Amino acid sequence: MDPELQYPRGVHVTPSGQVLVCGYSSHTVIQVDHEGRKRLATLLSNKDGVSYPNTVCYNTNNHQILVGLYTSNKIIVFELQ
């Protein structure tokens, strides 16, 4: 019921147990608790170039978040600091 997560799509669980979810209509990628009940952080949003995210994956080797965008047929890569 969080406004940062409208029409949830792709979900990814990292090796450390973090749960990442795409908010398709909210144009966000958020981290939620392991039960999916509470938003812990908004990782990416429309201001980062995220538009209609459909899939998300975390690359542990390079510390990157990969996001597949539905309407543009693109995959964008974000470096985590």
Secondary structure, 3 states (H helix, E strand, C coil): CCCCCCCEEEEEECCCCCEEEEECCCCEEEEECCCCCCEEEEEECHHHCCCCEEEEEEECCCCEEEEEECCCCEEEEEECC
